[in-house]
Amino acid sequence: MPKLLTIGEVAHRSGVAQTALRFYEDRGLISATRTSGNQRRYERGVLRRLAFIRAAQRVGLSLEQVAEALATLPQDHAPTKADWERLSRRWRDELDARIDGLQRLRDRLTGCIGCGCLSLRTCALHNTDDRMAEFGPGAPRLRPDADGGL
């Protein structure tokens, strides 16, 4: 039987605070067994899950999206490389749209900041007479193309 890791060992190895580990466990993102003294013990595979969670959060994915993705992994054995690849492919289009949105935001904000928004006719954020309301909340001109940006 492989050695199980304590919460302190997992925190140290993953760089995730113990409070966050308990939070992730409460949300069903990771799981632990309990000793007779009610102490948490984690299988080593939890380190890969934590790395995945942190990477997903770094690119702006919500914990709900992470939970949905992790729910597709096998529960009866450690996920294989193919399992992780399948899971990652599901997000490719969304990540591409986010990259596009960030590039559009960068390019348009640079223009606004560079000109000091002296031309309200060409400003991507200016919304005369609230004409953009029909396109939903926020700044629709700065949305990624995949989200219906203009």
C-alpha positions in Angstrom: 0.0 0.0 0.0 1.5 3.4 -1.0 2.2 5.9 1.8 -0.5 8.4 2.2 0.4 12.1 2.7 -0.6 14.3 5.6 -2.2 17.6 4.9 1.1 19.3 5.9 3.0 17.2 3.4 0.5 18.0 0.6 0.5 21.7 1.4 4.3 21.7 1.3 4.6 19.7 -1.9 1.8 21.5 -3.8 2.3 25.0 -2.5 -1.4 25.2 -1.6 -2.3 26.3 1.9 -3.9 23.9 4.3 -7.0 26.0 4.5 -7.3 25.9 0.7 -6.9 22.1 0.8 -9.8 21.8 3.2 -11.8 24.2 1.1 -11.1 22.1 -2.1 -12.1 19.0 -0.2 -15.4 20.6 1.0 -16.1 21.5 -2.6 -15.4 17.9 -3.8 -12.3 18.9 -5.9 -10.0 16.6 -3.9 -10.6 13.8 -1.4 -8.9 12.5 1.7 -9.3 9.5 4.0 -9.4 9.9 7.7 -7.2 8.1 10.3 -8.7 6.8 13.5 -7.7 10.1 15.1 -9.7 11.9 12.3 -6.6 13.3 10.6 -6.7 13.7 6.8 -4.6 11.5 4.6 -4.2 12.1 0.9 -3.1 9.7 -1.9 -0.2 11.1 -4.0 -2.4 11.6 -7.0 -3.9 14.6 -5.2 -0.8 16.5 -6.1 -1.6 16.2 -9.8 -5.2 17.3 -9.2 -3.9 20.3 -7.2 -1.5 21.3 -10.0 -4.4 21.1 -12.4 -6.7 23.2 -10.2 -4.1 25.9 -9.8 -3.3 26.0 -13.5 -7.0 26.2 -14.4 -7.5 29.1 -11.9 -4.4 30.9 -13.2 -6.0 31.1 -16.7 -9.3 32.3 -15.2 -11.4 29.2 -15.0 -13.9 29.0 -12.2 -13.9 26.4 -9.5 -17.3 25.2 -10.9 -15.7 24.6 -14.3 -12.8 22.8 -12.6 -15.1 20.6 -10.6 -17.1 19.7 -13.7 -13.9 18.7 -15.5 -12.5 16.7 -12.5 -15.8 14.9 -12.2 -15.1 13.3 -15.6 -11.9 11.6 -14.4 -12.1 8.0 -13.2 -12.8 7.5 -9.5 -11.6 3.9 -9.3 -8.0 4.5 -10.4 -5.5 7.3 -11.0 -6.2 9.2 -14.1 -4.0 8.3 -17.1 -2.2 10.7 -19.5 -5.1 10.1 -21.9 -7.6 11.1 -19.3 -5.8 14.4 -18.6 -5.4 15.1 -22.3 -9.2 14.5 -22.9 -10.0 16.8 -20.1 -7.6 19.6 -21.3 -9.0 19.4 -24.9 -12.5 20.3 -23.6 -11.2 23.7 -22.7 -9.2 24.5 -25.8 -11.9 26.6 -27.5 -12.7 28.5 -24.4 -9.1 29.2 -23.7 -8.6 30.4 -27.3 -11.6 32.7 -26.9 -10.1 34.1 -23.6 -6.8 34.7 -25.3 -8.5 36.5 -28.1 -10.5 38.6 -25.6 -7.3 39.5 -23.7 -5.5 40.5 -26.9 -8.5 42.7 -28.0 -8.6 44.3 -24.6 -4.9 44.9 -24.5 -4.9 46.4 -28.0 -8.0 48.6 -27.5 -7.0 49.8 -24.0 -3.5 50.7 -25.3 -5.2 52.8 -27.9 -7.5 54.5 -25.4 -4.7 55.1 -23.0 -2.3 56.3 -25.7 -4.8 58.8 -27.1 -6.3 59.7 -23.7 -9.7 58.9 -25.1 -9.8 62.3 -26.9 -12.0 60.9 -29.7 -15.3 59.6 -28.3 -16.3 58.6 -31.9 -13.7 55.9 -32.1 -13.5 54.8 -28.4 -14.3 51.1 -27.9 -15.8 51.9 -24.4 -17.9 54.9 -25.3 -21.6 54.1 -25.5 -23.6 57.1 -26.7 -27.3 56.8 -25.8 -26.7 53.3 -24.4 -26.9 51.8 -27.9 -24.9 48.8 -26.8 -27.5 47.7 -24.2 -29.0 45.3 -26.7 -25.7 43.3 -26.7 -25.8 42.5 -23.0 -24.0 43.7 -19.9 -20.5 45.0 -19.6 -18.4 46.3 -22.5 -19.5 44.2 -25.5 -17.0 45.7 -27.9 -14.2 44.2 -25.7 -15.6 40.7 -25.6 -13.9 37.9 -27.4 -15.3 37.2 -30.8 -16.6 33.8 -29.6 -18.8 35.6 -27.0 -20.4 37.8 -29.6 -18.0 40.8 -29.4 -18.4 43.4 -32.1 
